[in-house]
Amino acid sequence: MDEFYEIEEPAAAPADPEAGVRHALDALDGLDDLPPAEHVARFEAVHDALRAHLSGDA
């Protein structure tokens, strides 16, 4: 069963521009503990968070 994984948005824009990237990548922690079927949703959530950060929407 695929479950949507949502990354929480930081409360305010980080002063460190790399903090948003690190925050998005933190969602990959524990990936080894998940069944492979759940990896796609996790990767898509990270991709969306990185895209939003890079475009300035996050």
Backbone as JSON, one array per atom type, in Angstrom:
{
  "sequence": "MDEFYEIEEPAAAPADPEAGVRHALDALDGLDDLPPAEHVARFEAVHDALRAHLSGDA",
  "N": [[0.85, -1.18, 0.0], [0.72, 2.07, -0.99], [1.77, 4.95, 0.6], [1.35, 8.36, 1.07], [4.02, 10.49, 1.54], [4.75, 13.27, 3.32], [6.73, 16.15, 3.54], [7.49, 18.2, 6.18], [7.17, 21.7, 6.13], [9.66, 24.14, 6.81], [9.34, 26.5, 9.51], [10.1, 29.16, 9.03], [11.92, 30.89, 6.45], [15.09, 29.51, 6.04], [18.13, 30.89, 7.37], [20.52, 29.97, 6.44], [21.21, 29.07, 3.25], [21.6, 26.45, 2.42], [20.3, 24.97, 4.26], [17.63, 24.39, 3.69], [17.9, 22.48, 1.7], [19.23, 20.46, 3.09], [17.24, 19.9, 4.93], [15.22, 18.85, 3.29], [16.52, 16.57, 2.35], [16.76, 15.15, 4.68], [14.51, 13.63, 4.85], [15.13, 11.28, 3.67], [16.34, 9.77, 5.54], [16.3, 6.74, 7.25], [15.3, 5.3, 5.16], [16.18, 2.79, 4.43], [14.85, 1.17, 6.18], [12.3, 0.99, 5.28], [9.81, -0.67, 3.25], [10.58, -1.48, -0.16], [8.49, -0.67, -1.86], [7.55, 1.68, -0.78], [9.49, 3.52, -1.23], [9.38, 5.06, -3.58], [7.39, 7.04, -3.19], [8.61, 8.47, -1.13], [10.97, 9.39, -2.39], [9.8, 11.02, -4.36], [8.58, 12.98, -2.76], [10.84, 14.2, -1.64], [12.03, 15.15, -3.98], [10.07, 17.0, -4.83], [10.19, 18.8, -2.67], [12.83, 19.73, -2.91], [12.68, 20.93, -5.44], [10.83, 22.98, -4.92], [12.28, 24.44, -3.04], [14.5, 25.28, -4.55], [13.25, 26.86, -6.45], [12.38, 28.9, -4.95], [9.96, 28.79, -3.73], [9.64, 27.62, -1.32]],
  "CA": [[0.0, 0.0, 0.0], [1.5, 3.29, -1.07], [1.33, 5.99, 1.53], [1.96, 9.64, 0.72], [4.95, 11.01, 2.54], [4.83, 14.73, 3.21], [7.83, 16.77, 4.27], [7.04, 19.41, 6.84], [7.84, 22.93, 5.72], [10.23, 24.89, 7.93], [8.48, 27.6, 9.95], [10.53, 30.38, 8.35], [13.01, 30.65, 5.52], [16.35, 29.37, 6.78], [19.17, 31.88, 7.09], [21.51, 29.23, 5.68], [20.51, 28.6, 2.05], [21.71, 25.0, 2.29], [19.47, 24.33, 5.28], [16.44, 23.86, 3.02], [18.3, 21.26, 1.01], [19.48, 19.45, 4.13], [15.94, 19.55, 5.5], [14.56, 17.98, 2.33], [17.24, 15.29, 2.29], [16.53, 14.43, 5.94], [13.4, 12.7, 4.64], [15.68, 10.01, 3.21], [16.79, 9.02, 6.71], [15.45, 5.6, 7.55], [14.78, 4.7, 3.94], [16.52, 1.36, 4.44], [13.91, 0.46, 7.04], [11.0, 0.95, 4.62], [9.71, -1.59, 2.12], [10.88, -0.8, -1.43], [7.29, -0.08, -2.46], [7.34, 3.01, -0.21], [10.61, 4.38, -1.6], [9.01, 6.0, -4.65], [6.69, 8.19, -2.59], [9.59, 9.24, -0.37], [11.82, 10.1, -3.36], [8.99, 12.07, -4.98], [8.41, 14.05, -1.79], [12.12, 14.9, -1.56], [12.19, 15.86, -5.24], [9.17, 18.15, -4.79], [10.71, 19.76, -1.69], [14.02, 20.36, -3.49], [12.23, 21.8, -6.53], [10.22, 24.17, -4.31], [13.35, 25.23, -2.42], [15.32, 25.91, -5.59], [12.48, 27.88, -7.15], [12.06, 29.96, -4.01], [8.59, 28.63, -3.25], [9.63, 27.0, 0.02]],
  "C": [[0.89, 1.24, 0.0], [0.9, 4.33, -0.15], [2.06, 7.27, 1.16], [2.83, 10.12, 1.86], [5.09, 12.49, 2.32], [5.94, 15.26, 4.1], [7.3, 18.05, 4.89], [7.85, 20.61, 6.37], [8.46, 23.59, 6.94], [9.36, 26.09, 8.25], [8.83, 28.9, 9.23], [11.66, 30.02, 7.4], [14.33, 30.57, 6.28], [17.36, 30.43, 6.38], [20.27, 31.25, 6.23], [20.82, 28.66, 4.45], [20.59, 27.08, 1.87], [20.83, 24.27, 3.28], [18.21, 23.73, 4.67], [16.74, 22.56, 2.3], [18.52, 20.14, 2.03], [18.15, 18.97, 4.73], [15.2, 18.58, 4.57], [15.21, 16.6, 2.32], [17.09, 14.48, 3.58], [15.4, 13.41, 5.8], [13.89, 11.35, 4.12], [16.23, 9.17, 4.36], [15.79, 7.89, 6.98], [14.88, 4.9, 6.34], [15.06, 3.2, 3.9], [15.54, 0.53, 5.27], [12.52, 0.32, 6.41], [10.98, -0.11, 3.52], [9.97, -0.82, 0.82], [9.66, -0.13, -2.07], [7.03, 1.33, -1.95], [8.45, 3.99, -0.59], [10.21, 5.43, -2.62], [8.34, 7.24, -4.08], [7.66, 9.08, -1.83], [10.49, 10.04, -1.31], [11.05, 11.24, -4.04], [8.8, 13.25, -4.04], [9.69, 14.87, -1.66], [12.34, 15.72, -2.83], [11.32, 17.12, -5.27], [9.69, 19.23, -3.83], [11.94, 20.47, -2.24], [13.64, 21.33, -4.61], [11.65, 23.09, -5.96], [11.3, 25.05, -3.7], [14.15, 25.97, -3.47], [14.58, 26.99, -6.36], [12.09, 29.04, -6.25], [10.66, 29.89, -3.45], [8.52, 28.05, -1.84], [10.1, 27.95, 1.07]]
}
